[in-house]
Amino acid sequence: MKKTQLISLLFILFSFSSCSVYNFTGTGKIDAKTYQVNFFPNNADLVEPGIDRRFTLALQDLIMNQTNLNLVKNGGDLTYEGEIVDYRISPMTATADQQASQNRLKIRVNVRFFNKKKEKDNFEKTFEFFYDYPATQQLTGSTLDNALKDIFERITQDIFNESLAKW
């Protein structure tokens, strides 16, 4: 009985001590306590109303869900800012009668990241991703919602990996 209790105690101690060194998101130990995500305006030539706000909120939510950092309006240890620089719809594949059978929405976001605790981690970089959809569909309603969800999910995860996970 004593041996089982000792093994259980050791397991618990190692479990708690390992949490401060590494976590499942791959961020390791972060010296920062707070982060801020400034508004990402849509500066693309083709403007889709509301995507600037949706992207800003998606980035805030991802960081909040994958770290234990606190979101602040200003003065954060980590700061994300930038702009949506490209929102483009282009035909991808054609049918035999020279009509588009598939379209692609591509979004590109320029990001500036500042880390007050570790300035060598600061960067400015462009992130982009795309969503293909049938040319028979209009890019509105659920098609647009699905496209933005997929694109923002990928871009925000890439930003997170570049700034915090270092993958």
N, C-alpha and C positions, 0 to 999 in steps of 0.2 A: 504494500500500500504506500509506503514512504517513497519508494522508487518512482511510482506513477505520479505522485504529487511533485516530486523534484523535476521530473521530465516536463510536466505541465507548466511548472513555474518557469523553467528555462525557455520553453517555447513561447510563453507570453512575454517574457523579457526581451527575447530576440525580435519578436513581432513588433513591439513598441519601439525599440531602438532602431529598427530598420526603416520605419516610417519617416523618420526625420532625415534620412539619407536619400531615399528614393521613393517615388510614388508611381502609380500605374500610368500616369500621363507622360512620364519621362522627363518631367521638369526638374527633377533633383531638388536640391535645396536652393530656395530663392531668398535673397536678402531683403527684397522689397516686401512691403506690407500693403501698398495701395497701387491702384492703376487708374488711368483715365483714358477714355476713348473720345476724342474730339469728333465733332460732326464731320462726316465725309461728304462734301458737296458733290453734286453730279455736274462735272465740267465736260462731259462728252458732247459731241456734235449732235447726236440723236438723244433726246431727253425722254426718259420714261418717268413720269411723276411718281414720287414716293420711294424710289429705290435707294436714294441717299439715306433716308431715315431707316429703311429696312436693313441696309448693310451695316450702318452704325450700331443698331440694336443687336444684330446677329453677332458682331464681333464682341460687343460687351457681354452678351449671354454666354458665348463660348468660353471666354476667359473666366467668367464667374463660375461656370459649371466645371471647369477643369483645373482650377486652382482654388486656394483659400485666400486669395487677395481680395481686398475691399475696393469696390468701385467708388471713386470720388469725382466731383465735378472739375476740380482744378488742384494743382499742386501734388499730383500723384508721383510716386516713385518711378512708375513706368508710364510713358505717354505714347499713345498711338494717334497719329493724325495723317491726313492725306486727302485724296480726292479720287472720285471715279473718273477715269480719263478716257474710257472708250466703252461704248455700248453699241454693238454692231450686229445686224442681221444680214446674213449672206446665204445664197443658195449653195448647197453642198453636192448633191447628186442630181443628175438629169435623167429623164425618161427618154425613150426612143424618139419621141416627137419634140425634143429639146425644151421640155418643161421641167421645172425643179420638182423633184420628188421628196427632197428633204432640205430643211433650212437649219442654219446654225446661229444661235445667239451666243455672242462672245462678249464678256465683260472683263475689262482691265482696270485694276485699282493701283494707284501709286500710294505707297505707305512710307511714312517716316516714323521710326521707333526711337524713343529716347529712354535710357535707363540711367537715372540719377545716381544709383549705387554702383554702377559698373559701366562707365561711359564707353569702354571699348566695344560694348555690345550694340551701340547705336548704329542704325542703318537707314538708308532710303532705298527702296526696292519696289519693283512693279510685280504684281501678282495677277494672273488671269486664268480663266477657265471658260468652258463653253457648254452648251446644251443643244443637242440635236432634236428636232421635232419634225413631224410630217408636214410637207408643204400644203397639204389639204387643210391644216388647222391654222387658225389665226393665233397670234401670240397675245392672247387675252385670257382673262378668267383663270381656270385651273391650269391651262397650259403655261401661262406666264408664271403663276404661283409655283408650279413644279420646277420650272426652269430656274427661277430666282433662288428657290430653296436649295437645289442641287449646286448651283454655281456658288452661292454665298457659303454653303457648307464647306466646299472644297477650298475656296479662297481664304476663309477665316481660319481653317485648320492649317493651311500652309503658312499663314502669318503667325499663328501660334507656334508652330514648329520652328520657324525661323527665329522668333524672338525669345522664346522660353525653353522649348524642348531641345533645341540645337541638334536636330536630326538632319 
